[in-house]
Amino acid sequence: MPSAEPTKRLAVAVALTAVILVGEIIGGIWAGSLALLSDAAHVFMDVFALSLSLGALLLARLPADDRRTFGWHRAEVFAALINGLTLFAVAAFIFVEGVGRLIEPTPIKGVGLLIIAAVGLVANAAVALLLRRHIGSDINLRGAFLHVIGDALASAAVVVGAVVVIVTGWYVVDAVLALAIGALLVWGAGRVVRDAVRILLEGTPPGVKPRDVAGALADLDGVTSVHDLHVWALCSHITNLSAHLVVCGGLSDDVRRAAEETLATRFRIRHTTLQLEEESCSPGSEEFLCRNLEH
């Protein structure tokens, strides 16, 4: 079950992002800035994405039952996938708007835009710091974090654009920075979608090599062979493994304990299903001699 801390941090992030949204809508209308109103649309997508992520974390805390023996852990993966796809949609919107402004630059009230964008940048940075601690272990929070980073980059670009407009009156800089932000969002969205799809297709988690896992199990005393080994992720923080171990007769309990300890300490795999198949394996048997010659 996920800890309560990420949930609390994400709830605060949703609230702060909603405040940014309201502020940018009001500020955009007041300053007459299409750029700021466009960024408000981006922030609206982030409010949706963060709320979706928060809902997934709450669902993951629900207990397993007869219909869902693994509980709701996969909900976070679906939320991450939706977050990644919405990032693609936001990037497409930025590309269309950016090209349009390259062709026909939009006048901007620089001073008002600078003040509002600076406040938005500080608020987005605060939200990003709230989420940063947990992005390495949770794909769902990573997707939410990337949304916030996209907002912070957009705010920073608006700040830079406002300064350039105030100093030079060159409106095209707004479009150039927007296209750069769109490219960064596509890169981030690609990683989130890739990881989510890998989990949904029960691919091997990153950092785990089945050949190394099989080799570590085969090296245990009493194990003569390993077969039907499968490693997959239930969600971003739970890795499952199933395998058949052929063991010397009478050593099953010792081998199971050693295998579980090896998997937990070396590979951080604690959810395992190990089927042990006993065979005759006396010191004089052919199987015993062959295994010792191989190792």
LOBA-776044 format. One record per residue (C-alpha): residue in three letters; x, y, z. Coordinates in steps of 0.5 Angstrom, whole numbers, padded with zeros to 4 digits, always signed. Layout:
ALAXYZ
...
END
This chain:
MET+0000+0000+0000
PRO+0003+0007-0002
SER+0005+0011+0004
ALA+0000+0017+0006
GLU+0006+0022+0005
PRO+0006+0022-0003
THR-0002+0023-0002
LYS-0002+0029+0002
ARG+0003+0032-0002
LEU-0001+0031-0009
ALA-0007+0034-0005
VAL-0003+0040-0004
ALA+0000+0040-0011
VAL-0008+0040-0014
ALA-0010+0046-0009
LEU-0004+0050-0011
THR-0004+0048-0019
ALA-0012+0050-0018
VAL-0010+0057-0015
ILE-0005+0058-0021
LEU-0010+0057-0026
VAL-0015+0062-0023
GLY-0010+0067-0022
GLU-0007+0066-0030
ILE-0015+0066-0032
ILE-0016+0073-0029
GLY-0009+0076-0030
GLY-0009+0074-0038
ILE-0016+0077-0038
TRP-0013+0083-0035
ALA-0007+0084-0039
GLY-0010+0082-0045
SER-0005+0076-0046
LEU-0007+0071-0051
ALA+0000+0067-0049
LEU-0002+0067-0041
LEU-0009+0065-0043
SER-0006+0059-0047
ASP-0002+0057-0041
ALA-0008+0057-0037
ALA-0011+0052-0041
HIS-0004+0048-0040
VAL-0005+0049-0033
PHE-0012+0046-0033
MET-0010+0040-0036
ASP-0005+0039-0031
VAL-0010+0040-0025
PHE-0014+0035-0029
ALA-0008+0030-0029
LEU-0006+0032-0022
SER-0013+0030-0020
LEU-0013+0024-0024
SER-0006+0022-0020
LEU-0009+0023-0013
GLY-0015+0019-0015
ALA-0011+0013-0017
LEU-0006+0014-0011
LEU-0013+0013-0006
LEU-0015+0007-0010
ALA-0009+0004-0009
ARG-0010+0004-0002
LEU-0016+0000-0002
PRO-0016-0007+0000
ALA-0016-0013-0004
ASP-0022-0017-0005
ASP-0025-0023-0008
ARG-0026-0020-0015
ARG-0019-0016-0015
THR-0014-0020-0011
PHE-0008-0015-0013
GLY-0012-0009-0010
TRP-0012-0003-0015
HIS-0005-0002-0016
ARG-0006-0002-0023
ALA-0010+0004-0023
GLU-0004+0008-0022
VAL-0001+0006-0029
PHE-0007+0007-0032
ALA-0007+0014-0029
ALA+0000+0015-0032
LEU-0002+0013-0039
ILE-0007+0018-0039
ASN-0003+0023-0036
GLY+0003+0022-0042
LEU-0003+0022-0047
THR-0005+0029-0045
LEU+0002+0031-0045
PHE+0002+0030-0052
ALA-0004+0033-0053
VAL-0002+0039-0050
ALA+0005+0039-0054
ALA+0001+0039-0060
PHE-0003+0045-0058
ILE+0003+0049-0056
PHE+0006+0047-0063
VAL+0000+0050-0067
GLU+0000+0056-0063
GLY+0007+0057-0064
VAL+0007+0056-0071
GLY+0001+0061-0071
ARG+0005+0066-0067
LEU+0011+0066-0072
ILE+0007+0067-0078
GLU+0003+0073-0074
PRO+0006+0075-0068
THR+0001+0077-0062
PRO+0002+0084-0058
ILE+0003+0083-0051
LYS+0003+0087-0045
GLY+0010+0086-0042
VAL+0010+0089-0035
GLY+0003+0086-0033
LEU+0005+0079-0036
LEU+0012+0079-0033
ILE+0009+0080-0026
ILE+0004+0075-0027
ALA+0008+0070-0030
ALA+0013+0071-0025
VAL+0008+0069-0019
GLY+0006+0063-0023
LEU+0013+0061-0024
VAL+0014+0061-0016
ALA+0008+0057-0015
ASN+0010+0052-0020
ALA+0017+0051-0017
ALA+0014+0050-0010
VAL+0009+0044-0013
ALA+0015+0041-0017
LEU+0019+0041-0010
LEU+0013+0038-0007
LEU+0013+0032-0012
ARG+0020+0031-0013
ARG+0022+0026-0007
HIS+0017+0021-0010
ILE+0018+0021-0017
GLY+0024+0016-0017
SER+0019+0010-0015
ASP+0012+0012-0017
ILE+0011+0012-0025
ASN+0004+0016-0023
LEU+0007+0021-0019
ARG+0013+0022-0025
GLY+0007+0023-0030
ALA+0004+0029-0025
PHE+0011+0031-0024
LEU+0013+0032-0031
HIS+0006+0036-0032
VAL+0008+0041-0027
ILE+0015+0042-0030
GLY+0012+0043-0036
ASP+0008+0049-0033
ALA+0014+0051-0030
LEU+0018+0051-0036
ALA+0012+0055-0039
SER+0012+0060-0034
ALA+0019+0061-0035
ALA+0019+0062-0042
VAL+0013+0067-0041
VAL+0018+0071-0036
VAL+0023+0071-0041
GLY+0019+0073-0047
ALA+0016+0078-0043
VAL+0023+0081-0041
VAL+0025+0081-0049
VAL+0018+0084-0051
ILE+0019+0090-0045
VAL+0026+0091-0048
THR+0026+0090-0055
GLY+0019+0089-0057
TRP+0020+0083-0061
TYR+0014+0079-0060
VAL+0016+0073-0064
VAL+0021+0070-0058
ASP+0014+0068-0055
ALA+0013+0063-0060
VAL+0020+0061-0061
LEU+0020+0059-0053
ALA+0013+0056-0054
LEU+0016+0051-0059
ALA+0022+0049-0055
ILE+0017+0047-0049
GLY+0013+0043-0053
ALA+0019+0039-0055
LEU+0021+0038-0048
LEU+0014+0036-0047
VAL+0014+0031-0052
TRP+0020+0028-0050
GLY+0017+0027-0043
ALA+0011+0024-0045
GLY+0014+0019-0049
ARG+0018+0016-0043
VAL+0012+0016-0039
VAL+0007+0013-0044
ARG+0013+0008-0045
ASP+0014+0006-0038
ALA+0006+0005-0037
VAL+0005+0001-0043
ARG+0011-0004-0041
ILE+0008-0005-0035
LEU+0001-0006-0038
LEU+0004-0011-0043
GLU+0008-0015-0037
GLY+0014-0013-0039
THR+0021-0014-0035
PRO+0022-0008-0030
PRO+0028-0004-0032
GLY+0034-0006-0028
VAL+0032-0013-0028
LYS+0035-0018-0032
PRO+0032-0025-0032
ARG+0038-0028-0034
ASP+0042-0025-0028
VAL+0036-0027-0024
ALA+0036-0034-0026
GLY+0044-0035-0025
ALA+0043-0033-0018
LEU+0038-0038-0017
ALA+0042-0043-0020
ASP+0048-0042-0016
LEU+0044-0043-0009
ASP+0046-0050-0006
GLY+0042-0055-0007
VAL+0039-0052-0014
THR+0040-0056-0020
SER+0036-0052-0025
VAL+0031-0046-0026
HIS+0026-0046-0031
ASP+0019-0042-0033
LEU+0022-0036-0030
HIS+0018-0030-0031
VAL+0019-0023-0028
TRP+0014-0017-0029
ALA+0011-0011-0025
LEU+0004-0010-0022
CYS+0006-0003-0022
SER+0012+0002-0021
HIS+0013+0000-0014
ILE+0011-0008-0014
THR+0015-0013-0018
ASN+0013-0020-0018
LEU+0017-0027-0020
SER+0015-0034-0021
ALA+0020-0039-0023
HIS+0021-0047-0022
LEU+0027-0049-0018
VAL+0029-0056-0019
VAL+0032-0058-0012
CYS+0036-0064-0009
GLY+0031-0068-0005
GLY+0030-0066+0002
LEU+0033-0059+0001
SER+0026-0056-0001
ASP+0025-0051+0006
ASP+0033-0049+0006
VAL+0033-0047-0002
ARG+0026-0043-0001
ARG+0029-0039+0004
ALA+0035-0038+0001
ALA+0032-0036-0006
GLU+0027-0031-0003
GLU+0033-0028+0001
THR+0037-0027-0005
LEU+0031-0024-0009
ALA+0030-0019-0004
THR+0037-0017-0002
ARG+0040-0017-0009
PHE+0034-0016-0014
ARG+0029-0012-0009
ILE+0024-0017-0011
ARG+0019-0019-0005
HIS+0013-0022-0009
THR+0015-0029-0011
THR+0012-0035-0013
LEU+0017-0041-0013
GLN+0015-0048-0015
LEU+0020-0053-0012
GLU+0021-0060-0016
GLU+0025-0065-0012
GLU+0030-0070-0015
SER+0035-0075-0013
CYS+0041-0071-0012
SER+0046-0076-0008
PRO+0054-0074-0008
GLY+0055-0080-0013
SER+0049-0079-0017
GLU+0050-0076-0025
GLU+0046-0070-0024
PHE+0050-0068-0017
LEU+0057-0069-0021
CYS+0055-0065-0027
ARG+0052-0059-0023
ASN+0059-0059-0019
LEU+0063-0059-0026
GLU+0059-0054-0029
HIS+0060-0049-0023
END
